[in-house]
Amino acid sequence: MKQKLAKNKNRIWELDFIRGLCVLLMIFDHTLYDIADIFGKSWYEAAVAAGKNNAEFLYNIWQAARTYYFGSTQSTFWGVLSSGSPIRAFVEPMVVVIFAIVCGISCSFSRSNLKRGIELGIFAILITVVTRLIDESMMITFGVFQMFTVAILFWCLIDFICRHDKIKTAMTCGIIGVIMLIINHCLLNIWLLDQQAFSTNSNGFFLGYFMLGVNKIPSADYQPIFPYVAWMLIGASLGPIIYMNKKSLLPHLGKYDWYEPVNFWGRSAMWVYVAHQIVIGLILGLISVIFLTPGDFVII
């Protein structure tokens, strides 16, 4: 037990904390999606059919979730096209950007980023296969795991070319990351002026389809290479500078480790991402069958 605590103390707690906040925001976002697209309507209709007084309350919850998730706002503030309510259009890509930067910083601490990238790649393939088997319309072809696999393996290539020189690798990652962000900004401006620039019949279709995300590929979770890989590379360029001594920069702010509940989610980010939708669905299904739609889990 003492060894485990000592091991946790050696971690950079603020990175786990930031990652944990991102994970919790992702869970919140996906919970609202499930209510908006799967459960909300059934809850409301069951309440109306049973003549319950909470029908209006359930309707408001359903509509609030739909407004949050399917609102008409479109934003390119973070260098990626996002939609939903103004809050979601701003926060959702911000969370992925922060996650990407933290992922890049973490390259400074990993004993083998190649192994890390391969492991993520295996999970990415499994996620694609499993989601396709469950429901082809909800298949994840290029989501968070796939994008981070590309990013980490790209970092490994840069590190190999730089002959594992930390400073050269960091500088190269920073330069490439900034260039990618500039290219991304220019391409998005072209798209904003002419949304046919990357259409199916254009020469820029590949960029729009696979790189920018303006022509979304059929994927329940899609995270385009531009700009997220760029943000990851920028994080990788900052890691060796900010955490030169591989120690936390912030004090623990109390002997009781107040941040530990959030850090738990940060340390478990990969497993949470894999399992959270299943768990959310089961919890909402149990709420349905016990309280709102007796005898019907809704999700099935």
MOHUDA-V359039 format. One record per residue. N is the residue number from 1. PHI is phi in whole degrees, 0 to 359 (none if undefined). OMEGA is omega in radians with two decimals (NA if undefined). NEAR is the number of other ideal C-beta (glycine too) atoms within 8 Angstrom. Layout:
[[N PHI OMEGA NEAR] [N PHI OMEGA NEAR]]
This chain:
[[1 none 3.12 4] [2 297 3.12 5] [3 296 3.13 6] [4 295 3.11 7] [5 297 3.13 8] [6 297 3.12 8] [7 298 3.13 8] [8 295 3.14 7] [9 295 -3.13 6] [10 281 3.12 5] [11 285 3.08 10] [12 278 -2.94 11] [13 297 -3.09 11] [14 291 3.08 9] [15 290 3.06 12] [16 298 -3.13 14] [17 294 3.12 12] [18 298 3.12 11] [19 297 3.12 14] [20 296 3.08 15] [21 300 3.12 10] [22 298 3.14 14] [23 297 -3.13 14] [24 294 3.08 10] [25 294 3.09 10] [26 296 3.12 11] [27 298 3.10 11] [28 300 -3.12 8] [29 299 -3.08 13] [30 286 3.05 11] [31 295 3.10 10] [32 295 3.09 11] [33 297 -3.13 10] [34 298 3.10 13] [35 292 -3.09 13] [36 293 -2.96 13] [37 255 -3.03 7] [38 239 -2.93 11] [39 267 -2.96 11] [40 306 -3.11 15] [41 297 -3.14 7] [42 295 3.10 13] [43 299 -3.11 15] [44 296 -3.11 12] [45 295 3.10 8] [46 294 3.13 11] [47 293 3.11 12] [48 296 -3.12 9] [49 298 -3.12 6] [50 272 -3.14 6] [51 67 -3.09 4] [52 277 -3.11 7] [53 286 -3.08 3] [54 270 -3.10 7] [55 300 -3.13 10] [56 295 3.12 6] [57 298 3.13 7] [58 293 3.09 13] [59 297 -3.14 9] [60 296 3.09 8] [61 297 -3.13 11] [62 299 -3.11 14] [63 292 3.10 9] [64 296 3.11 8] [65 295 3.14 13] [66 293 3.12 10] [67 297 3.14 9] [68 298 -2.99 12] [69 270 -3.03 14] [70 247 3.10 6] [71 301 -3.01 12] [72 272 -3.10 4] [73 293 3.01 10] [74 238 -3.08 8] [75 224 3.01 12] [76 236 -3.03 10] [77 302 -3.09 7] [78 265 3.13 11] [79 83 3.09 13] [80 217 3.12 13] [81 288 3.12 11] [82 224 -3.07 13] [83 218 -3.08 10] [84 122 3.04 12] [85 293 3.11 10] [86 306 3.13 8] [87 296 -3.10 8] [88 292 -3.13 15] [89 298 3.12 16] [90 268 -2.98 11] [91 283 -3.03 10] [92 302 3.09 11] [93 291 3.10 14] [94 299 -3.14 9] [95 299 -3.13 12] [96 292 3.09 13] [97 300 3.13 13] [98 298 3.12 10] [99 300 -3.14 11] [100 294 3.12 15] [101 297 3.12 13] [102 296 3.08 13] [103 300 3.12 13] [104 294 3.09 19] [105 300 -3.10 14] [106 295 3.09 11] [107 299 -3.13 13] [108 288 -3.05 11] [109 254 -3.08 8] [110 288 3.10 8] [111 290 3.12 3] [112 213 3.10 6] [113 290 3.07 11] [114 297 3.10 8] [115 298 3.12 8] [116 299 3.14 10] [117 292 3.12 13] [118 294 3.11 8] [119 298 3.09 8] [120 297 3.13 13] [121 298 3.11 11] [122 296 3.08 8] [123 298 -3.13 11] [124 298 3.12 12] [125 295 3.14 8] [126 298 3.13 8] [127 298 3.12 12] [128 298 -3.12 12] [129 296 -3.08 8] [130 295 -3.13 8] [131 295 3.08 12] [132 292 3.14 8] [133 292 -3.13 5] [134 289 -3.11 6] [135 199 -3.06 6] [136 300 3.14 5] [137 289 3.14 5] [138 252 -3.11 8] [139 295 3.09 12] [140 262 -3.10 12] [141 264 3.11 10] [142 211 -3.12 11] [143 261 -3.08 14] [144 300 -3.10 10] [145 296 -3.14 12] [146 296 -3.13 13] [147 294 3.14 14] [148 291 3.04 12] [149 299 3.10 12] [150 300 -3.09 10] [151 296 -3.09 15] [152 291 3.12 15] [153 292 3.06 11] [154 295 3.06 10] [155 300 3.13 17] [156 299 3.11 11] [157 295 3.11 8] [158 298 -3.13 13] [159 297 3.12 10] [160 293 3.13 8] [161 297 3.13 7] [162 277 3.09 10] [163 56 3.04 6] [164 61 3.04 7] [165 277 -3.02 7] [166 301 -3.10 8] [167 292 3.12 7] [168 297 3.13 9] [169 298 -3.14 15] [170 297 -3.13 14] [171 296 -3.14 9] [172 295 3.11 11] [173 299 -3.14 15] [174 297 -3.13 12] [175 295 -3.14 8] [176 297 3.13 11] [177 299 3.13 15] [178 295 3.11 10] [179 299 3.13 8] [180 297 3.12 13] [181 294 3.10 13] [182 296 3.11 8] [183 299 -3.14 9] [184 300 3.13 13] [185 299 -3.14 9] [186 295 -3.11 8] [187 293 3.11 14] [188 294 3.09 13] [189 296 3.07 8] [190 298 -3.12 10] [191 294 -3.14 14] [192 295 3.11 7] [193 282 -3.10 6] [194 216 -3.05 6] [195 287 3.03 8] [196 268 -3.06 6] [197 298 -3.14 11] [198 240 -3.11 15] [199 286 -3.07 10] [200 304 -3.06 5] [201 267 -3.07 4] [202 259 3.08 10] [203 290 -3.13 3] [204 267 -3.09 10] [205 302 -3.10 12] [206 300 -3.14 7] [207 297 -3.11 10] [208 292 -3.03 14] [209 278 -3.00 9] [210 257 -2.99 8] [211 255 -3.02 11] [212 268 -3.10 15] [213 84 3.12 11] [214 284 2.97 10] [215 250 -2.96 11] [216 295 3.05 7] [217 282 -3.14 9] [218 292 -3.11 5] [219 208 -3.12 11] [220 297 3.05 9] [221 230 -3.10 7] [222 233 3.12 11] [223 237 -3.05 11] [224 296 3.13 13] [225 299 3.00 8] [226 269 0.09 15] [227 255 -2.92 13] [228 295 3.09 15] [229 296 3.10 14] [230 298 3.12 15] [231 295 3.10 14] [232 296 3.12 17] [233 295 3.08 18] [234 295 3.05 15] [235 299 3.12 16] [236 295 3.11 16] [237 285 -3.12 14] [238 275 -3.06 13] [239 309 -3.11 15] [240 295 3.14 12] [241 273 -3.09 8] [242 291 -3.08 8] [243 245 -3.13 13] [244 302 -3.12 6] [245 266 3.13 4] [246 55 3.10 7] [247 230 3.12 6] [248 302 3.14 8] [249 271 -3.08 7] [250 252 3.08 7] [251 293 -3.12 3] [252 286 3.00 8] [253 56 3.09 6] [254 128 -3.08 6] [255 283 -3.07 4] [256 266 3.11 4] [257 50 -3.10 7] [258 302 -3.07 6] [259 277 -3.00 10] [260 302 3.11 7] [261 301 3.10 6] [262 284 -3.13 12] [263 298 3.10 12] [264 304 3.13 9] [265 292 3.11 13] [266 293 3.12 16] [267 291 -3.08 10] [268 258 -2.97 9] [269 305 -3.08 12] [270 298 -3.10 8] [271 290 3.10 7] [272 297 3.14 11] [273 299 -3.12 11] [274 295 -2.93 8] [275 255 -2.91 8] [276 295 -3.12 11] [277 294 3.09 8] [278 296 -3.13 7] [279 294 3.12 8] [280 300 3.14 12] [281 299 3.13 11] [282 294 -3.14 8] [283 296 3.12 8] [284 294 3.07 15] [285 296 3.11 12] [286 292 3.07 9] [287 300 3.13 9] [288 297 -3.00 16] [289 292 -3.10 11] [290 272 -2.98 7] [291 248 -2.90 4] [292 250 3.11 11] [293 231 -3.03 11] [294 310 3.11 6] [295 84 -3.11 4] [296 228 3.12 10] [297 283 3.13 9] [298 71 -3.05 13] [299 292 -3.10 9] [300 274 NA 5]]
